[in-house]
């Protein structure tokens, strides 16, 4: 996180093996001497482990566009784009919402158990997907099993990193979420290059073996080896948060942004084939370009957040994402499509990595974990319904995606507009924290 958040403490959502974050005084120095809460080998190994977790769980989410395109033309030809989109949105809903439910289990110290269960369910879901041929089989394997396996470790793995850093928190969390883009690139390219020679079943199994290998590396890096049964679990919700305007604005804005965020990633391949007459390989490559650009965008946004604070790059990228999405309306050829996916991937990358860095400004440390879980609940619902709504706005027979494009761009801009209000509401706290850090 940028220097403006260096003095924030994240109590009550730390794992038992992490040091409590200091306040920038002698106590912080003492913590740093024991094992720096803003770095150190242990902390950066957690970043690497979380990067690999995100490589798997979000990599599959960001690759769903190639699955949607394949299903539409092959296994699930009798189903509409909106119906097929439910597979991907159920997966991402389970990813985000189950993470909220497993938070109290994490608080009780059963991190390693969550790690083992989630790893098994994820790989098992991928392997059973390779055997699936009907809608309900694919929904259960890809949507439910992979989704729940992903969700069990999503919030805890992110929290391990959040509680290990102060001034570098935005950088560390963005490096973790960068695994999403790398996973999206790798899995999209694997699907694209292996589908024709190997067929669907063995292509998916190959992706499963990659996921298994990544998991084998990630598990030792994230193990804590401790069970702290004395720590009470945090509550799932705090009703009083809804009486605080910054928290409400933050979540309504986040809901709108995530309502539109995934739509281009899901429908880019279908649009390229139906509207631009691109080949299957060209359509799949576009998704890889978007994820590659997203990786660059996330890293640059994290660097900017570290230098100037999180609100400026976060807000600029949110507005730019909405504007670029509306610019999708002007795409008429493959060159224009490549420009669109690169620009959208670049700017939208910050919408994943930076929001968590804002939470300490609107949440007291003692309830930060609870409010993070509540926020993920709102995000889960937005991701669940966004792409299916967009699918209802598509006319594949006419190649008409105009209503989808307008919907996606409009909700993104609506969410970005609320960020301006949020920035104004928390301006005094940002200034106070910045002044304290300069002392």
MIBANU-689648 format. One record per residue (C-alpha): x, y, z. Coordinates in steps of 0.2 Angstrom, whole numbers, plus 2048, in hexadecimal, padded with zeros to 3 digits. Each point is the difference from the previous one (the first is absolute). Example, Ala and Ser with C-alpha at 12.3 -4.5 7.8 and 13.67 -1.06 7.14 Angstrom:
! MIBANU-689648
83E7EA827/8068117FD/
***
This chain:
! MIBANU-689648
800800800/8068127FE/80980A80D/7EF807805/7FB7F0808/8107FC809/7F9804811/7F07F57FE/7FE7F180B/7F77F07FB/7FC7F8810/7F47F1802/8027F97EF/8127FA801/8067EF800/8077FA810/8127FF7F9/8008137FB/80680E80A/7F480E804/80380F7F4/80880F809/7FC812800/8108087F9/808803811/80C7F680B/7F37F1800/8017FF7EE/8127FF800/8007F380D/7F47F67F5/80B8037F1/80F7F980A/7F77F0804/7FB7FE7EE/7FB80F7F5/7ED8027FE/8048097F0/80B7F37F8/80C7F3804/8037EE7F9/7F07F9809/7F580E7FA/8068007EE/7FE7ED7FF/7EE802805/7FF80C7F1/8077F37F5/7F47F2807/7F180C7FE/8068047EE/7FF7EE7FC/7EF7FE808/7F980F7F6/8087F87F0/7F57F1803/7EF807807/7FF8107F6/80A7F97F1/7F17F47FC/7F480F803/80880B7F3/8027F17F4/7ED7FD800/7FE80A7F0/8087F27F6/7F57F3809/7F180A7FC/8048017EE/8047ED7FF/7F07FC809/7F680B7F4/8067F77F1/8027EE806/7FA7F8810/7F280C805/7FA8067EF/7EE7FF805/80380D80E/8008137FF/80F80B804/7F7805810/7FD7EE806/8127FB7FD/806810809/7F97FA810/80D7F2800/80E80D801/7F680C80C/7FC7F280C/8127FC800/805811805/7F280380C/8057F0809/812807800/7FC810808/7F17FB80B/8077F0807/81080A805/7F480A80C/7F97F1808/8117F8803/807810808/7FB7FA812/8087EF7FD/8108097FB/7FE80B810/8007F080B/8117FB7F9/7FB7F27F4/8098087F1/8097F17FB/7F07F5800/7F880D7F4/8108007F5/7FF7ED7FE/7ED7FF7FD/80080E7F4/80F7F97F6/7F87EF7FF/7EF8077FA/80780B7F3/80B7F37F8/7F17F3802/7F480D7F7/80C8027F2/8027ED7FD/7ED7FD801/7FD80E7F4/80B7F67F3/7F37F2801/7F080C7FF/7F68017F1/7EF807805/7FB811807/7FD7FA812/8107F6801/80A80F7FA/7F780B80C/8037F580F/8137FD7FC/8058117F9/7F380B808/7FE7F8811/80F7F5804/80E80B7F9/7F780F807/7FE7F9812/8127FA7FF/8068117FB/7F580980C/8067F7810/8128077FE/7FC8117F7/7FE80C80F/80C7F780C/80E8007F4/7FE8127FC/7FE804813/8117F7803/80880D7F5/7F680F806/8057FD812/8127FE7FB/8038127F9/7FD812804/80880D7F4/8027F37F2/7EF7F8802/7F98067F0/8107FA7F7/7FF7EF808/7ED7FD7FD/8028057EE/80E7F47FE/7F47F3807/7F28047F4/80C8017F2/8007ED800/7EE8027FA/8068077EF/80E7F47FE/7F57F2803/7F38077F4/80E8017F3/8077EE803/7EF7F7801/7F980A7F1/80F7FB7F5/8007EE806/7EE7FE7FB/8038097EF/80F7F57FB/7FB7EF807/7ED8007FC/8027FB7EE/80E7F3801/7FA7F8811/7ED804801/7F680880E/8037F280D/8137FF7FF/8028137FF/7F6802810/80A7F2808/8108087FB/7FA810808/7FC7F6810/8127F9800/8078127FF/7F480580E/8067F180B/8128057FD/7FD812805/7F77FA80F/80E7F5806/80C80F800/7F380C808/7FB7F580F/8117FF809/8028137FE/7EF804808/8007F380E/800807811/8017F080A/7F780780F/7EE7FF806/7FB80E80C/7EF7FB807/80080E80D/7FD80D7F3/7ED8047FE/7F98007EE/7FB8107F9/7EE8037FD/7FA7FE7EE/7F88127FF/7FF81080A/7EF8097FE/807810806/80C8027F1/7F08047F5/7FE81080B/8118067FA/7FF8097EF/8127FD7FA/7FD7ED802/7EF8017F7/80880A7F2/80F7F57FE/7F57F07FF/7F38077F4/80E8067F5/8087F0801/7F07F77FC/7FE80A7F0/8127FE7FA/8007ED802/7EF7FF7F8/8098057F0/8127FB803/7FF7EE7FA/7F48027F1/80E8047F3/80B7F2806/7F17F47FE/7FA8067EF/8108057F7/8027F07F7/7EE7FE7FB/7FF8127FA/8107FE7F6/7F97F07F7/7EE8067FE/8038137FC/8118007F8/8017EE7F8/8107FC80A/8067EE800/7FF7F7811/813802802/7FF8127FE/7F280280B/8087F680E/81080A7FE/7F7810803/7FC7FA812/8127FD802/8058127FB/7F380780C/8077F680E/8128057FC/7FB8127FF/7F77FE811/8107FA808/80A80F7FA/7F280B806/7FF7F9811/812802803/8018127FA/7F180480A/8087F9810/80F80A7FD/7F68107FD/7F67FC810/8117FE80A/8068117F9/7F080B801/7F37F780A/7F37F37FB/7F180B7FC/8078097F0/8067F17F6/7F17F6806/7F380E7FA/8098037F0/8017EE7FB/7ED7FE804/7FB80E7F5/80C7FB7F2/7F87EE801/7EF8067FD/80580C7F2/80A7F27F7/7F17F5802/7F580C7F8/80D8027F3/7FD7EE7FC/7F18067F6/80C8077F3/8097F07FC/7FF7FA7EE/80F7F57FD/80C7F5808/80D80E802/7F380A80A/7FB7F180A/8127FD805/802813805/7F07FE80B/8057F0809/811807804/7FA811807/7F17F8809/80C7F3808/80D80D805/7F480C809/7F47F3807/80E7F7809/80180D80D/7ED7FC805/8067F0807/810804809/7FD812808/7EF7FF808/8067F680F/80D80E804/7F280C803/7F67F680D/80B80680F/7FB8127FC/7ED7FB803/8017F280D/807800812/80D7F3802/7F67F580C/7F37FD7F3/80A8017F0/7FF7ED7FD/7ED800802/7FE80F7F4/80C7F87F3/7F47F1801/7F180B7FD/8088087F2/8047F07F7/7EE7FB803/7FA80F7F6/80D7FC7F2/7FB7EE7FF/7EE8057FC/80580D7F3/80C7F37F8/7F27F3800/7F380A7F7/80A80B7F5/8057F57F1/7EF7F77FF/7F78117FF/80C8047F2/7FD7F07F8/7ED8047FF/8058107F7/8097F77F2/7F87FB7EF/80C7F37F9/7F67FE7F0/8038127FB/811802808/7F880E80B/80A804810/7FC812801/7F57FF810/80D7F5808/80D80C7FD/7F680F806/7FB7F7810/8127FB804/8078117FD/7F2809809/8017F6811/812802800/7FF8137FE/7F280080D/80C7F780D/80E80C7FB/7F680F803/7FC7FA812/8137FF803/8018137FE/7F380180E/8097F480B/8118097FD/7F8810806/7F87F780F/8117F9807/80B80E7FA/803806812/8057EF806/80C7FE7F1/808811805/8017FB812/8087F07FC/80C8087F4/80580D80C/8037F380E/80B7F57F4/80B80F7FD/805803812/
***
